[in-house]
Amino acid sequence: QLVISVVSGCNIERLRGFIPEKVDILNPMPITPCLVGEGVFAFNMDCGISKEQFAMAEDLLDALGTIVYIHENQIEALSGVCGCGPAYLYMMIEAMADGGVAMGLPRDLAMKIAAQTAIGAGKMVLETGMHPGALKDAVCSPKGATILGVHALEKGGLRAAAMDAV
């Protein structure tokens, strides 16, 4: 038997207090983008379940997003990137939309454009396999608006703030 728990912040040791010892437990961390089929589920390879149980869990959760395999010592890092990451990206989308409004776009259009840009950029990283820095460089032309904007973000500490947040 296998229990799959998506209770946030509840590790296997804590779950063990509610579940019989003979039952195996997998606790992939849920994230809100699972609601639209674009989440990330991390399976802890050190949880002691069988390959068959992992396969069953994959079948159940595959429709909700991407499944990755991690080790126990990577859970905190995973949580910082994909557990907290949606909030950080929502803030960036909101900020980009605010910039669009400041430049004259209607709010609803600015929000739609900013959100779609985030989706497109993410797909470019995943589908091309290129490093995000190379993709960024491909958009930056000499003395262009993009490199000036990148400079403004660097001056504002975007990269360091994002790394510190994670």
N, C-alpha and C positions, 0 to 999 in steps of 0.2 A: 504494500500500500504506500501511496505517496500523497502528502499534503503539500499543495502549492499555496504559499501565503504571500499576499501582496500588501500586508500590513506594513506601512512605512515606519522605519525606525525600530522594528522589532526583529532582533537577531534570532538565530536558530536556538541558542541557549535559552532565551526567554520563551520562545514558542514551545520548547520541550516541556515546560511546566503545564501546558494545556493539552499536549498530544501524547498518546501512549508511546512508550519507548520503542516498540516494534514497528512503528510507522516512520518512514523516511520523510524528510522535510526539505523542500526547496523554497527559498525566499528571494525571488528576483525582485529588485526594487522597481516599483511602478513610477512612471512619470506622466504628467498630464498629457503630453502629445500622443499617448496611447489612445486617448479618446478619439483621435482622428486617424488612427492606424500608422502613426509615425513615431512611436516611442522607441525606447531602447530597454530591453530586458537583459540584465546581466545574470548569467548562471554561474554560481560559485562552483568551480571544479573541485574544490576541497570539501564539499558538503557530504560526500560519501554515498551518493546515490549511483545507481547503475546506468550504463549507456542506454538501456531500454527506457529507463525512467526519464533521462534527459530527452530522448527522442519523443516520448509522450508529451512532455512539457513543451517542447518545441512545436508540436502539432497543435497544442491548445493555444499557445501565445503568439504564434507566427503572424496571425492576422493583425495583431496590435502594433507591430513594428519590427525592428531589427533585434536579433538575439546575438549577444556576444558572450564569450566565456572568459572569466577572470579567476584569479586566485584570491583567497581570503585577504591577503595583505594589500590588495588593490581596491578593496571596497570603498575606502574613504576617498580615494582619488576619483573613482567612478562617480561617487555621490556628488563630489564637487563639480564635475564636468556635466554629467547628464541629469543628475537629480536637481541641482540648482540652476544649471545652464538655461533652461527655458525662461526663467525669470530674467536672467541677464539679457537674453536675446529679445524678450518682450520690451525691455527697457531700451535697447538699441533701436528696435522697430519704432517705438514711440518717439524716441529722440529724432530719428530720421524723418518721421512724419511731421513732427513739430517744425523741423527745418524746412520741410516742403511748404507747410502752412506759412511760415515766416517769409518764404519766397513767393507766396501768392496762390498756392494750390488750395482747393477746398479740402477740409479735414478728411472727409471720407475717401477722396481720391488719393490724397497723400498717404493715408493709412494702407490702402489697398496696394499702392505702388511699393511702399516700404516692405510690407509683408511678403509680397511676391518676389521682391528682390532678394530677401533673405532665403526664401525657398529656392530660387534659382541659383544663388551662390552656393548653397549647401549641396545641391544636386551637381553643380560643376565640380566641386571637390570630390564627391563620391564617384561620379561617373567618369571623370577624366583620369583620376588617380594622381593628378598633379598636386604639388605642394601649394597650399594657400598663398604663400609668398610669391610663387611664380604666377599664379592666377592674378594676384594683385598687381604685380609688375606689368602684366599684359594689358591692364586697363589704364595704367599710368603713362601718359604721354608727356614729353618734355614741356615744361611750363604750362601744363594743362590743369584743368580744374581738379582732376582726381588726385594728382600728386600734391597739389596745394591743400586739399582736404585731408589727405593722409598725413601731411606735415602738421596740420592743425590737431588731428587726433593724437599724434605722437607727442606734440607739445602738451596736450591735455592729459597725457598719461594713460591713454586708453589701454594699451597693451599691459602695462604694469598693473593697472587697476583690475583688469580682467584676470590676470595671473594671481593676484593677491586674493581676489574673490573666490576663485577655485580653491 
